[in-house]
């Protein structure tokens, strides 16, 4: 193995929340540096920074560490994913005759690499990145990394005394309990929230209402919700368009800029082209759409045109919508 370091022991210790370097740690630091050599030769990492490559190498070394020790962040992630979805990871086949849970697996390596390239946003910004889990370049480098891991598997030390922390992206969100959608009472008058009740009385009980622009929405506030017709009403929305109101037993949710994505016969502003090319943002950008409205749209089949911007993007998004929402929305998943 190489001796010129790109990744230093202190980084490995920091990732593992430890202060003392052991012989086992030294072995995995050396292996992570060997992975740097492999990764930086891949077209997948063209244009990536040294920090990006080092992060991917450390992440893959952590995977090997946990796969051998059968403890730590990788095992926590796969346990939570299995509890939710009946399989250890998304996107890839994990058939029992090809996938061995207590060993290293090519689908694992591909998925760990995917998490290094598909990055959730910071806070409510739209600075998330998407990546095709079936990208040929990703699968090619995954095979090379897996072959390297397989070649040293029997010499890799077992470290079951000091489990790694939850280093896998998305692990925390996999633990967020899913809650049922708000109830839709048979009679609007049974709803305590006056705004939601008036919405449902206006729509004959249908929970979604659509508005082209702020003037139309403001007129609804005054004429239907009986808000006082004085000054600006929710003035921060004055420059927005394409509103959706979702009325239910919990109250009234209002979302600007999303009406074009809802394939609903009640929606005159639905745009199939934009739904296909932009609708994925509802699933990936924190705070872009109130979560209960997003979940209602999925439940009613109103967002099936949304697709990720790569080959088979519609199939991937629709098949793995819940996982992708957890992964990208993080604490906004099931948030009020």
VEXVOKE-873809 format. One record per residue (C-alpha): x, y, z; chain. Coordinates in steps of 0.2 Angstrom, whole numbers, plus 5000, padded with zeros to 4 digits. Example, Ala and Ser with C-alpha at 12.3 -4.5 7.8 and 13.67 -1.06 7.14 Angstrom:
2
+------+------+------+----+
|   c1 |   c2 |   c3 | ch |
+------+------+------+----+
| 5062 | 4978 | 5039 |  A |
| 5068 | 4995 | 5036 |  A |
+------+------+------+----+
END
This chain:
336
+------+------+------+----+
|   c1 |   c2 |   c3 | ch |
+------+------+------+----+
| 5000 | 5000 | 5000 |  A |
| 5005 | 5018 | 4997 |  A |
| 5014 | 5028 | 5010 |  A |
| 5012 | 5046 | 5004 |  A |
| 4996 | 5051 | 5013 |  A |
| 4981 | 5061 | 5006 |  A |
| 4971 | 5056 | 5021 |  A |
| 4979 | 5058 | 5038 |  A |
| 4975 | 5048 | 5054 |  A |
| 4968 | 5063 | 5063 |  A |
| 4954 | 5064 | 5050 |  A |
| 4950 | 5045 | 5053 |  A |
| 4950 | 5048 | 5072 |  A |
| 4938 | 5063 | 5070 |  A |
| 4926 | 5054 | 5059 |  A |
| 4925 | 5039 | 5072 |  A |
| 4925 | 5051 | 5087 |  A |
| 4941 | 5044 | 5095 |  A |
| 4957 | 5051 | 5101 |  A |
| 4969 | 5037 | 5102 |  A |
| 4975 | 5029 | 5086 |  A |
| 4976 | 5010 | 5086 |  A |
| 4984 | 4997 | 5074 |  A |
| 4967 | 4994 | 5067 |  A |
| 4964 | 5012 | 5064 |  A |
| 4981 | 5014 | 5055 |  A |
| 4976 | 4999 | 5043 |  A |
| 4960 | 5008 | 5038 |  A |
| 4969 | 5024 | 5036 |  A |
| 4981 | 5016 | 5024 |  A |
| 4967 | 5007 | 5015 |  A |
| 4958 | 5024 | 5013 |  A |
| 4973 | 5032 | 5005 |  A |
| 4974 | 5017 | 4993 |  A |
| 4956 | 5021 | 4988 |  A |
| 4960 | 5039 | 4984 |  A |
| 4972 | 5032 | 4971 |  A |
| 4958 | 5022 | 4963 |  A |
| 4944 | 5035 | 4964 |  A |
| 4954 | 5050 | 4957 |  A |
| 4957 | 5040 | 4941 |  A |
| 4939 | 5038 | 4938 |  A |
| 4929 | 5050 | 4927 |  A |
| 4916 | 5050 | 4940 |  A |
| 4927 | 5061 | 4950 |  A |
| 4933 | 5073 | 4936 |  A |
| 4931 | 5090 | 4943 |  A |
| 4929 | 5085 | 4961 |  A |
| 4940 | 5093 | 4974 |  A |
| 4953 | 5084 | 4984 |  A |
| 4941 | 5085 | 4999 |  A |
| 4927 | 5077 | 4989 |  A |
| 4938 | 5062 | 4984 |  A |
| 4945 | 5060 | 5002 |  A |
| 4928 | 5060 | 5009 |  A |
| 4922 | 5046 | 4997 |  A |
| 4938 | 5036 | 5001 |  A |
| 4935 | 5038 | 5020 |  A |
| 4916 | 5033 | 5018 |  A |
| 4921 | 5018 | 5008 |  A |
| 4934 | 5013 | 5021 |  A |
| 4921 | 5015 | 5035 |  A |
| 4909 | 5004 | 5025 |  A |
| 4923 | 4990 | 5024 |  A |
| 4926 | 4993 | 5043 |  A |
| 4908 | 4990 | 5047 |  A |
| 4905 | 4976 | 5035 |  A |
| 4919 | 4966 | 5043 |  A |
| 4915 | 4971 | 5061 |  A |
| 4896 | 4969 | 5058 |  A |
| 4893 | 4984 | 5069 |  A |
| 4893 | 5003 | 5067 |  A |
| 4885 | 5016 | 5055 |  A |
| 4883 | 5004 | 5040 |  A |
| 4874 | 4991 | 5050 |  A |
| 4862 | 5004 | 5058 |  A |
| 4858 | 5011 | 5041 |  A |
| 4854 | 4994 | 5033 |  A |
| 4844 | 4989 | 5049 |  A |
| 4833 | 5004 | 5048 |  A |
| 4831 | 5003 | 5029 |  A |
| 4826 | 4985 | 5031 |  A |
| 4813 | 4989 | 5044 |  A |
| 4805 | 5001 | 5033 |  A |
| 4806 | 4994 | 5016 |  A |
| 4810 | 4975 | 5018 |  A |
| 4828 | 4976 | 5010 |  A |
| 4844 | 4983 | 5016 |  A |
| 4847 | 4997 | 5003 |  A |
| 4837 | 5006 | 4989 |  A |
| 4840 | 5005 | 4970 |  A |
| 4850 | 4989 | 4969 |  A |
| 4846 | 4970 | 4969 |  A |
| 4849 | 4962 | 4986 |  A |
| 4843 | 4944 | 4982 |  A |
| 4848 | 4932 | 4995 |  A |
| 4858 | 4921 | 4983 |  A |
| 4868 | 4935 | 4977 |  A |
| 4869 | 4947 | 4992 |  A |
| 4877 | 4941 | 5009 |  A |
| 4872 | 4953 | 5023 |  A |
| 4888 | 4949 | 5034 |  A |
| 4900 | 4951 | 5019 |  A |
| 4905 | 4965 | 5007 |  A |
| 4893 | 4967 | 4992 |  A |
| 4895 | 4976 | 4976 |  A |
| 4877 | 4984 | 4978 |  A |
| 4883 | 4991 | 4995 |  A |
| 4898 | 4999 | 4987 |  A |
| 4888 | 5007 | 4973 |  A |
| 4876 | 5014 | 4985 |  A |
| 4889 | 5021 | 4997 |  A |
| 4897 | 5029 | 4982 |  A |
| 4880 | 5036 | 4977 |  A |
| 4878 | 5044 | 4994 |  A |
| 4895 | 5053 | 4991 |  A |
| 4888 | 5061 | 4975 |  A |
| 4870 | 5064 | 4978 |  A |
| 4870 | 5077 | 4992 |  A |
| 4855 | 5084 | 5001 |  A |
| 4853 | 5103 | 5002 |  A |
| 4859 | 5113 | 5017 |  A |
| 4844 | 5120 | 5026 |  A |
| 4831 | 5126 | 5014 |  A |
| 4842 | 5131 | 5000 |  A |
| 4841 | 5122 | 4983 |  A |
| 4859 | 5117 | 4983 |  A |
| 4856 | 5099 | 4983 |  A |
| 4864 | 5088 | 4970 |  A |
| 4856 | 5073 | 4961 |  A |
| 4865 | 5058 | 4954 |  A |
| 4859 | 5043 | 4944 |  A |
| 4861 | 5027 | 4954 |  A |
| 4863 | 5017 | 4938 |  A |
| 4876 | 5029 | 4930 |  A |
| 4888 | 5018 | 4921 |  A |
| 4903 | 5027 | 4928 |  A |
| 4897 | 5025 | 4945 |  A |
| 4895 | 5006 | 4942 |  A |
| 4912 | 5004 | 4934 |  A |
| 4921 | 5012 | 4949 |  A |
| 4910 | 5002 | 4961 |  A |
| 4916 | 4986 | 4953 |  A |
| 4935 | 4992 | 4954 |  A |
| 4933 | 4997 | 4973 |  A |
| 4924 | 4981 | 4976 |  A |
| 4937 | 4971 | 4968 |  A |
| 4950 | 4980 | 4979 |  A |
| 4940 | 4976 | 4995 |  A |
| 4938 | 4958 | 4990 |  A |
| 4957 | 4956 | 4987 |  A |
| 4961 | 4962 | 5005 |  A |
| 4945 | 4956 | 5014 |  A |
| 4954 | 4942 | 5023 |  A |
| 4968 | 4953 | 5029 |  A |
| 4957 | 4967 | 5035 |  A |
| 4957 | 4968 | 5054 |  A |
| 4941 | 4966 | 5064 |  A |
| 4936 | 4981 | 5075 |  A |
| 4921 | 4976 | 5085 |  A |
| 4925 | 4984 | 5101 |  A |
| 4923 | 5002 | 5094 |  A |
| 4908 | 5004 | 5083 |  A |
| 4908 | 5018 | 5070 |  A |
| 4895 | 5032 | 5073 |  A |
| 4880 | 5035 | 5061 |  A |
| 4891 | 5041 | 5047 |  A |
| 4879 | 5036 | 5033 |  A |
| 4869 | 5050 | 5025 |  A |
| 4850 | 5047 | 5028 |  A |
| 4852 | 5036 | 5043 |  A |
| 4843 | 5049 | 5055 |  A |
| 4829 | 5052 | 5043 |  A |
| 4826 | 5033 | 5042 |  A |
| 4821 | 5034 | 5060 |  A |
| 4807 | 5047 | 5058 |  A |
| 4790 | 5039 | 5061 |  A |
| 4778 | 5041 | 5046 |  A |
| 4762 | 5048 | 5052 |  A |
| 4745 | 5046 | 5044 |  A |
| 4738 | 5060 | 5033 |  A |
| 4726 | 5072 | 5041 |  A |
| 4708 | 5066 | 5042 |  A |
| 4695 | 5072 | 5029 |  A |
| 4678 | 5073 | 5038 |  A |
| 4663 | 5068 | 5029 |  A |
| 4655 | 5085 | 5033 |  A |
| 4665 | 5101 | 5032 |  A |
| 4656 | 5108 | 5047 |  A |
| 4664 | 5095 | 5058 |  A |
| 4681 | 5104 | 5056 |  A |
| 4686 | 5115 | 5070 |  A |
| 4698 | 5126 | 5060 |  A |
| 4687 | 5140 | 5052 |  A |
| 4699 | 5143 | 5037 |  A |
| 4699 | 5124 | 5033 |  A |
| 4680 | 5123 | 5035 |  A |
| 4677 | 5137 | 5023 |  A |
| 4689 | 5130 | 5010 |  A |
| 4680 | 5113 | 5011 |  A |
| 4663 | 5121 | 5010 |  A |
| 4668 | 5131 | 4995 |  A |
| 4675 | 5116 | 4986 |  A |
| 4661 | 5104 | 4991 |  A |
| 4673 | 5094 | 5001 |  A |
| 4687 | 5093 | 4989 |  A |
| 4703 | 5096 | 5000 |  A |
| 4714 | 5105 | 4986 |  A |
| 4711 | 5122 | 4979 |  A |
| 4721 | 5130 | 4965 |  A |
| 4725 | 5149 | 4962 |  A |
| 4734 | 5157 | 4947 |  A |
| 4742 | 5172 | 4956 |  A |
| 4741 | 5182 | 4972 |  A |
| 4727 | 5194 | 4967 |  A |
| 4716 | 5178 | 4964 |  A |
| 4722 | 5171 | 4980 |  A |
| 4719 | 5187 | 4990 |  A |
| 4701 | 5188 | 4983 |  A |
| 4698 | 5171 | 4990 |  A |
| 4704 | 5176 | 5007 |  A |
| 4692 | 5190 | 5007 |  A |
| 4677 | 5183 | 4998 |  A |
| 4677 | 5165 | 5005 |  A |
| 4688 | 5165 | 5021 |  A |
| 4681 | 5182 | 5026 |  A |
| 4697 | 5190 | 5030 |  A |
| 4696 | 5209 | 5032 |  A |
| 4699 | 5218 | 5016 |  A |
| 4712 | 5230 | 5022 |  A |
| 4730 | 5232 | 5016 |  A |
| 4740 | 5217 | 5011 |  A |
| 4736 | 5199 | 5016 |  A |
| 4751 | 5188 | 5018 |  A |
| 4761 | 5201 | 5009 |  A |
| 4777 | 5190 | 5007 |  A |
| 4767 | 5180 | 4994 |  A |
| 4763 | 5195 | 4983 |  A |
| 4776 | 5190 | 4970 |  A |
| 4772 | 5172 | 4970 |  A |
| 4761 | 5162 | 4958 |  A |
| 4753 | 5145 | 4956 |  A |
| 4746 | 5142 | 4974 |  A |
| 4739 | 5127 | 4981 |  A |
| 4728 | 5126 | 4997 |  A |
| 4726 | 5110 | 5006 |  A |
| 4712 | 5110 | 5018 |  A |
| 4710 | 5096 | 5031 |  A |
| 4705 | 5092 | 5049 |  A |
| 4722 | 5099 | 5055 |  A |
| 4719 | 5116 | 5046 |  A |
| 4724 | 5124 | 5030 |  A |
| 4741 | 5123 | 5021 |  A |
| 4746 | 5135 | 5008 |  A |
| 4760 | 5132 | 4995 |  A |
| 4766 | 5144 | 4982 |  A |
| 4774 | 5139 | 4966 |  A |
| 4768 | 5121 | 4965 |  A |
| 4751 | 5120 | 4956 |  A |
| 4759 | 5116 | 4939 |  A |
| 4765 | 5099 | 4946 |  A |
| 4748 | 5092 | 4952 |  A |
| 4740 | 5081 | 4939 |  A |
| 4722 | 5084 | 4946 |  A |
| 4706 | 5086 | 4936 |  A |
| 4702 | 5101 | 4948 |  A |
| 4718 | 5110 | 4943 |  A |
| 4717 | 5121 | 4928 |  A |
| 4735 | 5126 | 4930 |  A |
| 4743 | 5109 | 4928 |  A |
| 4757 | 5109 | 4916 |  A |
| 4763 | 5091 | 4910 |  A |
| 4780 | 5097 | 4904 |  A |
| 4784 | 5106 | 4919 |  A |
| 4777 | 5092 | 4930 |  A |
| 4789 | 5080 | 4921 |  A |
| 4805 | 5092 | 4921 |  A |
| 4803 | 5101 | 4938 |  A |
| 4791 | 5091 | 4949 |  A |
| 4806 | 5081 | 4957 |  A |
| 4810 | 5097 | 4967 |  A |
| 4795 | 5094 | 4978 |  A |
| 4804 | 5078 | 4984 |  A |
| 4821 | 5085 | 4985 |  A |
| 4821 | 5103 | 4991 |  A |
| 4817 | 5106 | 5009 |  A |
| 4803 | 5117 | 5013 |  A |
| 4798 | 5119 | 4994 |  A |
| 4781 | 5110 | 4998 |  A |
| 4772 | 5108 | 5015 |  A |
| 4775 | 5089 | 5018 |  A |
| 4757 | 5085 | 5021 |  A |
| 4752 | 5092 | 5004 |  A |
| 4766 | 5083 | 4996 |  A |
| 4761 | 5066 | 5004 |  A |
| 4743 | 5069 | 5000 |  A |
| 4748 | 5072 | 4981 |  A |
| 4758 | 5055 | 4982 |  A |
| 4744 | 5046 | 4990 |  A |
| 4731 | 5052 | 4977 |  A |
| 4742 | 5049 | 4963 |  A |
| 4743 | 5067 | 4958 |  A |
| 4762 | 5068 | 4956 |  A |
| 4766 | 5053 | 4945 |  A |
| 4773 | 5063 | 4931 |  A |
| 4787 | 5069 | 4942 |  A |
| 4804 | 5062 | 4936 |  A |
| 4822 | 5064 | 4941 |  A |
| 4833 | 5072 | 4927 |  A |
| 4841 | 5056 | 4920 |  A |
| 4837 | 5040 | 4911 |  A |
| 4823 | 5030 | 4920 |  A |
| 4821 | 5045 | 4932 |  A |
| 4802 | 5043 | 4933 |  A |
| 4803 | 5025 | 4938 |  A |
| 4817 | 5028 | 4951 |  A |
| 4807 | 5043 | 4959 |  A |
| 4791 | 5034 | 4959 |  A |
| 4798 | 5018 | 4966 |  A |
| 4809 | 5026 | 4979 |  A |
| 4799 | 5041 | 4983 |  A |
| 4798 | 5039 | 5002 |  A |
| 4817 | 5035 | 5004 |  A |
| 4822 | 5050 | 4993 |  A |
| 4811 | 5061 | 5003 |  A |
| 4819 | 5055 | 5019 |  A |
| 4836 | 5057 | 5011 |  A |
| 4834 | 5074 | 5004 |  A |
| 4822 | 5082 | 5015 |  A |
| 4829 | 5076 | 5031 |  A |
| 4821 | 5085 | 5046 |  A |
| 4808 | 5092 | 5035 |  A |
| 4801 | 5074 | 5032 |  A |
| 4785 | 5074 | 5042 |  A |
| 4788 | 5091 | 5048 |  A |
| 4773 | 5103 | 5051 |  A |
+------+------+------+----+
END
